[in-house]
Amino acid sequence: MVVSGRTAEGAWLRTQIPNTDEYGWIAAELVTVSGSVSALAVADGASIIERPFARFTLHSDATAFCGGALTSGLLLQTPNVEQPVRLRVNGVNLTLAGTFFLTADGALTVYALNGLGLVSAGEVEGFLPAGTYSTAIGETISAAAPYAPAIVNGLPVANLPTRVTVAEPLSTEGIAAARAAYIQSQVEAVVTPEVRATEDTTCRRTVQRFADLYGGPGDFYEVVASLQTGERVDPLLQTTDPDGYVWWQLRSGSWLRADRVAVSGLCAELPFVDNVRPPGTNTLSLETCEPINGPLRAGQRVTIQFTPPAFDNFGEARDAAQIDPGRIRIGSRTYRAQASEPLRLGTTDDRYVRRFYIIWEAAPGTYRIEGDRLHYSPVCTVTVPVG
């Protein structure tokens, strides 16, 4: 284990709980320490613990990529839009919930593509709704303003863990309305709720601590997502693994171990199933090498797809399949790809993309899968397990 603090007398050590994002305390007499305990900082229950990347320095220059369509910077996405993540970047405090783009060429500029953010330095705080940007220099923070579509439309948001639609630039009136709604939500959050005369029996299932979600009912399946402490879940059914642990299947199709959740109120008993079958279909992106419907399983009909760089206009996108229909190679076998209809990138962007894909029935084995169209060749190595 890694210890990061101690009590004043050194009898207790603060440590990160293995395989979790949580911290706890352990008696010093129970562990053998490499190094000197006295070198650790004295910590208590109120000490702030910074996780990796909670504080970092960012620098991006004026370089542009992809023929000027992509600005140099950092594309960042938080786990969800309900629970904000707090960071300190270049000395500026950021409270972010959603998807954001950061540039730092002298000043730090934050673009809110989705969700909501707060930018603060010293006593100054800036409100940042989706569709706006703000720039911070020292303790000077500019008011939120609509961003230019040319800066954000080329960003590869389709490769992020959670697919989002980049917000349209927010008008001045829209910014004012979003700020008023945010202030009202903060006021309502601190109002003491009315004491109810009857007991609240509403069923609530709340994650007790950071928990991984798996592709099947067992920790021997792949981790497909995670939940933060305090998130609510709504399971559909339950089963047990070979070790006797109970697992719940959520509406997303992923699985959560039941003992990671605190249950309150009157909750109906979940249906129990003995035999859990994997989904019959799946989709594999050759840009991310990640299936979107849980791990690949033998017998699944898998859509294998790749998306080459955007075409400059509709005519180029329309004729793309005739110029080169694309290919997908699985091992030594080559398949002719099909192409989706042209999809416009945005209302203010005249560029279009097309996905090239095949349908493959997965069989057990390890495969090198390569997409190929003109000079675009994404490659993945995937394994389909037996059984």
Rosetta blueprint (number, residue, H / E / L):
1 M L
2 V L
3 V E
4 S E
5 G E
6 R E
7 T L
8 A L
9 E L
10 G L
11 A L
12 W E
13 L E
14 R E
15 T E
16 Q E
17 I L
18 P L
19 N L
20 T L
21 D L
22 E L
23 Y E
24 G E
25 W E
26 I E
27 A E
28 A H
29 E H
30 L H
31 V L
32 T L
33 V L
34 S L
35 G L
36 S L
37 V H
38 S H
39 A H
40 L L
41 A L
42 V E
43 A L
44 D L
45 G L
46 A L
47 S L
48 I L
49 I L
50 E L
51 R L
52 P L
53 F L
54 A L
55 R E
56 F E
57 T L
58 L L
59 H L
60 S L
61 D L
62 A L
63 T L
64 A E
65 F E
66 C L
67 G L
68 G L
69 A L
70 L E
71 T E
72 S L
73 G L
74 L E
75 L E
76 L E
77 Q E
78 T L
79 P L
80 N L
81 V L
82 E L
83 Q L
84 P L
85 V E
86 R E
87 L E
88 R E
89 V E
90 N L
91 G L
92 V E
93 N E
94 L E
95 T E
96 L E
97 A E
98 G E
99 T E
100 F E
101 F E
102 L E
103 T E
104 A E
105 D L
106 G L
107 A L
108 L E
109 T E
110 V E
111 Y E
112 A E
113 L E
114 N E
115 G E
116 L E
117 G E
118 L E
119 V E
120 S E
121 A E
122 G L
123 E L
124 V E
125 E E
126 G E
127 F E
128 L E
129 P E
130 A L
131 G L
132 T E
133 Y E
134 S E
135 T E
136 A E
137 I E
138 G L
139 E L
140 T E
141 I E
142 S L
143 A L
144 A L
145 A E
146 P E
147 Y L
148 A L
149 P H
150 A H
151 I H
152 V H
153 N L
154 G L
155 L L
156 P L
157 V H
158 A H
159 N H
160 L L
161 P L
162 T L
163 R L
164 V L
165 T L
166 V L
167 A L
168 E L
169 P L
170 L L
171 S L
172 T H
173 E H
174 G H
175 I H
176 A H
177 A H
178 A H
179 R H
180 A H
181 A H
182 Y H
183 I H
184 Q H
185 S H
186 Q H
187 V H
188 E H
189 A H
190 V H
191 V L
192 T L
193 P L
194 E L
195 V L
196 R L
197 A L
198 T L
199 E L
200 D L
201 T L
202 T L
203 C L
204 R E
205 R E
206 T E
207 V E
208 Q L
209 R L
210 F L
211 A E
212 D E
213 L E
214 Y E
215 G L
216 G L
217 P L
218 G L
219 D L
220 F L
221 Y L
222 E L
223 V E
224 V E
225 A E
226 S E
227 L E
228 Q L
229 T L
230 G L
231 E L
232 R E
233 V L
234 D L
235 P L
236 L L
237 L E
238 Q E
239 T E
240 T E
241 D L
242 P L
243 D L
244 G L
245 Y L
246 V E
247 W E
248 W E
249 Q E
250 L L
251 R L
252 S L
253 G L
254 S L
255 W E
256 L E
257 R E
258 A H
259 D H
260 R H
261 V E
262 A E
263 V E
264 S E
265 G L
266 L L
267 C L
268 A L
269 E L
270 L L
271 P L
272 F E
273 V L
274 D L
275 N L
276 V L
277 R L
278 P L
279 P L
280 G L
281 T E
282 N E
283 T E
284 L E
285 S E
286 L L
287 E L
288 T L
289 C L
290 E L
291 P E
292 I L
293 N L
294 G L
295 P L
296 L L
297 R L
298 A L
299 G L
300 Q L
301 R E
302 V E
303 T E
304 I E
305 Q E
306 F E
307 T L
308 P L
309 P L
310 A L
311 F E
312 D L
313 N L
314 F H
315 G H
316 E H
317 A H
318 R H
319 D H
320 A H
321 A H
322 Q H
323 I H
324 D L
325 P L
326 G L
327 R E
328 I E
329 R E
330 I E
331 G L
332 S L
333 R E
334 T E
335 Y E
336 R E
337 A L
338 Q E
339 A E
340 S L
341 E L
342 P L
343 L E
344 R E
345 L E
346 G E
347 T L
348 T L
349 D E
350 D E
351 R E
352 Y E
353 V E
354 R L
355 R L
356 F E
357 Y E
358 I E
359 I E
360 W E
361 E E
362 A L
363 A L
364 P L
365 G E
366 T E
367 Y E
368 R E
369 I E
370 E E
371 G E
372 D E
373 R E
374 L L
375 H L
376 Y E
377 S L
378 P L
379 V E
380 C E
381 T E
382 V E
383 T E
384 V E
385 P L
386 V L
387 G L
